[in-house]
Amino acid sequence: MIEVFTPVPPALTEIHGKTYVVPSWQEVAKGTTLDMISWQRPIVVAPTIITKHVSKYIITIYADGRVTCDCPGYTFRRKCKHADAEPRGV
């Protein structure tokens, strides 16, 4: 059994006499069929994003610790009292 880890279903293609499983472009033996392939989908985890309303502005806290604000100060300087007041990390 040939294991393939891709987010999309595998397919077989033959180029210049060699057989490949795409989209991973893994070379397989000639005569391989899709029944011989075990398709494993990777686990995709969505990043955590928290949105908060502070007075009339919106603060966004990302999973990697970044904090953004839509106030004019943050828009021009990338720094403001609203974003600085939020804890880093989720």
N, C-alpha and C positions, 0 to 999 in steps of 0.2 A: 504494500500500500504506500503510495506517495502522498506525503502531507504537504499541503500548500496553505500558507497563511496570507490571505488577501482580503480586502474589504468587498471586492466584487467577485462574482462567480468565475471560476477558472475556465479556460478554453484551451484547445490544442491547436497548434499551427505547425506546419512543416516548411522549413526554409533551408535551401541548399542541401537537402537530404537529411537534415537533422530535425528532430521533433522537440518542440518546446511547449511548456505550460505557460500561458500568458494570463495575467499581466506581470507575473514575477519573472518571466523569461528563464525558467528553470528547465535545463535540458533533461529529457527523459528518453527511455529506450524506444526505438522504432516499434510501432504496433501498440503503443500505450493507448488506452481508451479512457474516457471520463469516468467509467465505473471503477477504474484502478486508482483514482485520485480521491483523497480525503480532504475536503475543503474545510478549513478552520478560519472562521471570521475573527478578526482581532476585536477585543473589547474596547469600545470607545466611550470614554467618560467625558461628559461635558464639563467645561471649567465652571467653577462657582463664581457667580457675579452677584453682588448685593447692590441694590440701588436704594438710596435714602434721600428723602426730601429735607433739606435744611433751609428754613425760611422759604424763599422763593427759588432756591437753586437745587440742582440735583447732584448728589455725590454718588460716584460709582466706585465700588471697592472690588478689585479683581483678585483672583485666586493667588496670583504671584505677588501680591502685596501692594501693587500700584493703586493709587487713589487719584481719581480725577474729579473735576468740578466743572459745571457749565457757567460759572460766574465770569464776568469780564476780566477780573484779576487773573484767574487761572488761564483763561483763554489767551491772554497776552504774555504773561510772565511764567506760566506753568507752576505757579505757587500762589496759594491763597490761604486765608485763615480757616476756611471751611475744610479744605483737604488736610491741612496740618492738624486739625483737631480730631481727625478720625484715626483709630488704631490701625496699624499695618498688619496685613495678613488676615486670612479668613478662618 
